[in-house]
Every structure is written in C-alpha cells, then in structure tokens.
Amino acid sequence: MGYSVNFSVLGKSFVMPGAVCEKIKMFSDAQLKTAVWIFSHMGENIEPAVIAKKIGKPESAVDEALMYLASLDILVPDRETAVPSQKDEPAPTAQKKLAELPDIAPSYEQIVKRCKESPEIEAFLNDLQPILGKTVGYDGQSVFLMMHDSYGLPFEVIYMLVSYCVSIGKSSYKYMGKMARSWGEKEIDTIEKADEIISRLNLLSKSWAQFTRLTGIQTPKPTSSQQAFLYKWVNDYKFSMEMIYGAYEYMADNCARISFKYMDAVLTDWYSKGIKNPEDIKKNKNQQGTEPKPSEKNDGKKRSYDMDEFERRANRLPVYKPNKGGAT
C-alpha cells in the first residue's frame, strides 16, 4: 500500500534545521524530542521544566539535550546567561604575522664585533651555556641574535624561553626559533608577559596529562581550541580535574564522539549555578527531583565521583582517535 502527504495538515507545519536531520542517527530520544518541541514552538521561551513536562522526560535529560544542541551550534546561549570572563580584557586584535628566521644569518665576524661593542650581548650568550648544558657555538649564537633582531625579543625574555624549552626537553634551535616567532607575534616582550605565558603552558601541560590519564585519550598534545577550553575550566572557573572528568562523563553519555563544546556547556552551566564539587551536583539533581539514569537503575549503584572510581571507569569509556577535523 502506498502513501501520499495530506496537504491539509501543512498549516501546522514547522521548519527543522538541516543540522538536526543530518545528525538524527546520533540523537537520543530526549534530544530529538527536545529539538522537535523547540522548533515547533518558535517564539516561545526555551524553559527546560516546561519542555520536560511536555515531552515526558526528566528535566535533567532536557538540560543535557539543550547542551548537546548548543555543542552542535543549533542553539546559542543567551547573552545574559553567558559567564563573564574573569579578566577585563580588551577586545582581541588581529595578531601580527612574522616570517621565519632569515636564511642569511649574521657572519661570525659580525657576531664577534657585536659582542665587543655590547657587553650585554656577550654576557647573554655566555649565560645561555649553563642552561643548554653545552657551549653555544656560531649556529646557536646566530639564532639567538636573530630572535632578538627579527622578533624584537629582549635578551631576558629569550633567556626565559630557552629555560622553558630545556625544561620540557625541546632544546633544538629549530624548536626554540618557532617558539620565539610565536612569542614575537604575541608581543611577549617583557619578563612579566613571559612568566605569564610559561605559567599558562605549565598549567595546560599538567592538566592535559591528568585529563588524558583519566579518559584514555591518547593524543599527547591538545589542539589550540582544546587548550582554550581546558585553560578556561581550570584557570577561570577553578574546576578540579574531578569536575572536568564529571563533565566528560556527561559528554560520553550523550555524544557520539568527543566534544569539548559539550563539556564546556556542562561546565559553564555548573559554574553559573555555583556548582563547585560533586556533592553540589547531587544536591542540584535532588532539587530537580530527577530520576536516576537507566544505567544507574540497572546496576543498583549510585554514580560515584570518587577519583579512584573515575580511573576504573575510564577504561570502559570510548577512547578518542584523532580525525581529519579534530575534536571540537
């Protein structure tokens, strides 16, 4: 038996974004019903409690569905609910671009002459030798002078850059030259700025190591967007890795692949509600009167946020494998 559309019902039709249709296989029942309700009630406020009642799902499930839709850029958080930055920073400006170090380096004679004319240069090159653990020959001297001449980095900033690179086992002149170029583009031209960026890099390195240990993610270094998310969660929101892993669990339960955008939506929601630890999460759930998830009903156990339990459960979570587009 064939079918045809009853055009008399089109007066009650509504528009559904293509992004929903394209990813419909990835949607859970609550996510799809939430999306359908939202786009069939355009112009009405998006209130989780109302939607939950209309579609017959717990409010917590609707909250998670809204976060998932936001992670796909189908929904945009209201400006008034967005969490302000901890720092009053000016609007970002276009970052200047610098070329790689010149192919034509200063000659040995030119370096010797500059050292004689400037005791500061000679002292700087000598001070680098104990840090590098070797004599700085002509190749190294020319690279460090070009960092100063081409990128505008003061000698004391280059000294801090070299010290940092040695501390992470990246002491090749090529690597240090690339970092100097990046610092020059970001105008890291004072000791204070250098100290700030080194502190940021150390915090990210430590946090990423903890995060990958818990989740099983195997990429040794986060992407630039992942770095930005992670730094915000740890530095601005002051969340512990325990809480960040909790957001990872929410994401793993609701997304087909790893999504830092979804985790950010979860953590931003917790931050805006003043939720700072796992106990606060439980209190928030109890206040909503939500039902436990099916997985919690089946095993009869309450979800634990103990760090040891996290590590045991991490082995059962999906392991992220890089794709061409990278994680969001």
C-alpha positions as a printed Julia matrix, in Angstrom:
328×3 Matrix{Float64}:
  0.0    0.0    0.0
  1.34   3.44  -0.97
  1.09   6.73   0.87
  0.9   10.42  -0.02
  1.12  13.59   2.03
 -2.1   15.01   3.47
 -1.52  18.64   2.46
 -4.34  19.83   4.7
 -2.06  19.42   7.73
  0.68  21.69   6.36
 -0.88  24.69   8.08
  0.55  23.27  11.3
  3.98  22.51   9.86
  7.24  23.94  11.11
 10.86  24.25   9.96
 13.5   21.84  11.25
 17.19  22.76  10.72
 19.13  20.56   8.36
 21.78  20.09  11.06
 19.23  18.13  13.1
 18.18  15.94  10.16
 21.77  15.24   9.12
 22.72  14.02  12.6
 19.41  12.39  13.51
 21.02   8.95  13.96
 23.2   10.42  16.7
 20.28  11.89  18.68
 18.87  10.17  21.75
 15.13  10.05  22.25
 15.22  13.01  24.67
 17.48  15.05  22.39
 15.26  14.54  19.34
 12.03  15.26  21.22
 13.58  18.4   22.74
 14.65  19.63  19.28
 11.21  18.91  17.8
  9.46  20.76  20.63
 11.74  23.81  20.34
 11.33  24.21  16.59
  7.6   23.54  16.69
  7.21  26.31  19.3
  9.33  29.04  17.77
  8.93  32.35  19.6
  8.35  30.7   22.98
 10.93  30.73  25.75
 13.11  27.66  25.99
 12.43  26.51  29.55
 13.7   23.03  30.48
 10.97  22.45  33.07
  8.22  23.22  30.56
  9.78  21.11  27.81
 10.34  18.21  30.22
  6.66  18.19  31.15
  5.52  18.4   27.51
  7.74  15.59  26.17
  7.53  13.36  29.24
 11.24  13.38  30.11
 13.16  14.34  33.3
 14.32  17.95  33.42
 17.94  16.74  33.69
 17.52  14.92  30.35
 16.23  18.12  28.74
 19.14  20.1   30.22
 21.58  17.63  28.68
 19.7   17.76  25.36
 19.97  21.56  25.29
 23.7   21.33  25.98
 24.08  18.85  23.15
 22.16  21.08  20.73
 24.36  24.01  21.78
 27.5   21.92  21.18
 26.29  21.42  17.57
 25.68  25.2   17.23
 21.97  24.55  16.76
 21.25  26.61  19.88
 23.13  29.68  21.11
 23.3   30.52  24.85
 21.58  33.77  25.8
 23.94  36.68  26.39
 22.55  37.33  29.84
 23.28  33.76  30.94
 26.77  33.65  29.49
 29.5   33.53  32.11
 31.69  36.65  32.02
 35.45  36.36  31.76
 37.37  36.6   34.99
 39.57  39.28  33.47
 38.52  42.56  32.0
 40.36  42.05  28.74
 40.18  44.36  25.72
 38.63  43.12  22.5
 41.05  40.87  20.63
 43.01  42.46  17.83
 44.49  40.88  14.74
 47.74  39.14  15.65
 50.72  40.27  13.67
 52.49  37.76  11.47
 56.24  37.31  11.43
 58.36  35.47   8.92
 60.7   32.62   9.81
 64.23  33.49  10.79
 66.23  34.78   7.79
 68.2   32.25   5.78
 71.15  34.6    5.77
 72.46  34.65   9.33
 74.93  37.2   10.68
 78.52  36.18   9.98
 80.89  35.01  12.67
 82.83  38.24  12.34
 79.64  40.29  12.82
 78.77  38.35  15.96
 82.25  38.86  17.4
 82.05  42.57  16.63
 78.66  42.96  18.29
 79.88  41.11  21.39
 82.81  43.52  21.66
 80.57  46.53  21.18
 77.94  45.31  23.64
 78.96  43.52  26.85
 75.25  42.75  27.32
 75.21  40.51  24.23
 78.36  38.69  25.28
 77.0   38.14  28.81
 73.68  36.92  27.41
 75.29  34.31  25.15
 77.55  33.14  27.96
 74.65  32.82  30.4
 72.8   30.5   27.98
 75.54  27.88  28.03
 74.84  26.51  31.56
 71.12  26.35  30.73
 71.69  24.43  27.5
 74.42  22.32  29.08
 76.76  22.92  26.17
 78.89  25.57  24.51
 76.86  27.89  22.32
 78.73  27.94  19.03
 78.25  30.07  15.96
 74.97  28.38  14.9
 73.35  28.96  18.27
 74.71  32.49  18.64
 73.3   33.5   15.24
 69.87  32.0   16.05
 69.62  33.81  19.39
 70.74  37.12  17.91
 68.19  36.8   15.11
 65.47  36.13  17.7
 66.4   39.48  19.19
 66.82  41.37  15.9
 63.95  39.84  13.85
 61.33  39.19  16.51
 62.12  42.03  18.91
 62.51  39.78  21.94
 64.64  41.24  24.75
 67.56  39.11  25.88
 65.96  38.38  29.27
 62.82  37.08  27.51
 64.9   34.83  25.23
 66.67  33.53  28.33
 63.28  32.56  29.84
 62.19  30.99  26.56
 65.34  28.86  26.39
 64.96  27.82  30.04
 61.39  26.7   29.41
 62.27  24.76  26.25
 65.05  22.92  28.08
 62.67  22.08  30.95
 60.3   20.26  28.54
 63.1   18.55  26.62
 62.77  20.7   23.49
 66.15  22.37  23.18
 66.75  22.22  19.42
 67.44  25.58  17.79
 64.65  24.91  15.29
 62.04  24.4   18.02
 63.2   27.41  20.0
 63.14  29.51  16.83
 59.5   28.57  16.19
 58.53  29.43  19.76
 60.38  32.74  19.53
 58.42  33.54  16.39
 55.16  32.77  18.22
 56.18  34.95  21.15
 57.14  37.76  18.81
 53.73  37.59  17.12
 52.04  37.69  20.53
 54.34  40.54  21.63
 55.72  38.64  24.62
 58.35  41.31  25.16
 58.61  41.64  28.94
 59.58  39.35  31.81
 56.04  39.6   33.18
 54.46  38.52  29.89
 56.96  35.68  29.52
 56.27  34.48  33.05
 52.52  34.56  32.38
 52.69  32.51  29.21
 55.09  29.98  30.77
 52.73  29.58  33.74
 49.86  29.02  31.3
 51.82  26.42  29.34
 52.83  24.57  32.52
 49.24  24.56  33.8
 47.94  23.24  30.47
 50.59  20.54  30.32
 49.82  19.33  33.84
 46.04  19.48  33.32
 46.16  17.69  29.95
 48.29  14.9   31.44
 45.71  14.38  34.22
 42.8   14.56  31.78
 44.23  12.03  29.32
 45.18   9.68  32.15
 41.56   9.59  33.33
 39.84   9.49  29.94
 42.19   7.3   27.94
 42.58   9.95  25.23
 45.86   9.18  23.53
 46.78  12.44  21.81
 49.94  13.82  23.5
 49.05  17.46  22.92
 45.69  19.26  22.85
 44.62  21.34  19.86
 44.5   25.12  20.21
 40.72  25.07  20.77
 41.05  22.29  23.36
 43.75  24.32  25.12
 41.43  27.33  25.28
 38.6   25.26  26.77
 40.85  23.48  29.26
 42.51  26.69  30.42
 39.12  28.32  30.99
 37.86  25.39  33.06
 40.98  25.17  35.22
 42.1   28.79  35.44
 38.91  30.86  35.09
 36.28  28.51  36.51
 38.72  26.96  39.04
 37.28  23.49  38.47
 39.17  20.46  39.74
 40.02  17.63  37.36
 37.39  15.63  39.22
 34.71  18.02  37.99
 36.12  18.18  34.47
 36.03  14.41  34.3
 32.44  14.53  35.5
 31.63  16.74  32.51
 33.46  14.25  30.28
 31.13  11.51  31.57
 28.09  13.61  30.71
 29.51  14.17  27.25
 30.36  10.48  26.72
 26.79   9.52  27.68
 25.22  11.97  25.25
 27.56  12.42  22.28
 28.61  10.01  19.57
 32.14  11.45  19.58
 34.2   13.56  21.91
 33.02  17.17  22.07
 34.8   19.81  24.13
 31.96  22.18  23.21
 29.5   19.93  25.0
 31.8   19.65  28.02
 32.11  23.44  28.03
 28.32  23.78  28.03
 28.09  21.42  31.02
 30.85  23.16  32.99
 29.56  26.64  32.16
 26.13  25.59  33.38
 27.63  24.27  36.63
 29.7   27.41  37.06
 26.7   29.7   36.54
 24.75  27.71  39.15
 27.58  27.83  41.69
 28.17  24.08  41.47
 31.76  23.55  42.6
 32.06  19.88  43.59
 30.35  16.51  43.09
 28.25  17.0   46.22
 26.78  20.15  44.68
 25.86  18.16  41.56
 23.97  15.64  43.66
 22.18  18.41  45.56
 21.18  20.06  42.28
 19.79  16.76  40.95
 17.85  16.17  44.17
 16.36  19.65  43.98
 15.17  18.93  40.44
 13.72  15.62  41.6
 15.11  13.78  38.63
 15.03  10.03  38.16
 18.31   8.1   38.04
 19.61   7.2   34.62
 18.86   3.7   33.25
 22.47   2.64  33.82
 22.12   3.57  37.49
 18.85   1.64  37.82
 20.26  -1.5   36.21
 23.29  -1.93  38.43
 21.61  -0.57  41.55
 24.59   1.64  42.25
 24.68   5.35  42.71
 27.01   7.26  40.39
 30.22   7.88  42.26
 32.59  10.8   41.77
 35.4    9.25  43.77
 38.66   9.78  41.89
 39.68   6.12  42.19
 36.34   5.1   40.72
 36.89   7.58  37.91
 40.13   5.83  36.96
 38.45   2.41  36.95
 35.58   3.65  34.8
 37.92   5.46  32.42
 38.97   2.1   31.0
 35.39   1.5   29.85
 34.86   4.87  28.19
 35.36   5.5   24.45
 38.92   6.37  23.55
 39.29   9.36  21.31
 41.03   8.82  17.99
 42.02  11.93  16.03
 40.15  12.56  12.78
 40.78  14.97   9.97
 38.67  17.7   11.52
 39.91  17.19  15.06
 37.77  17.39  18.2
 35.6   20.39  18.93
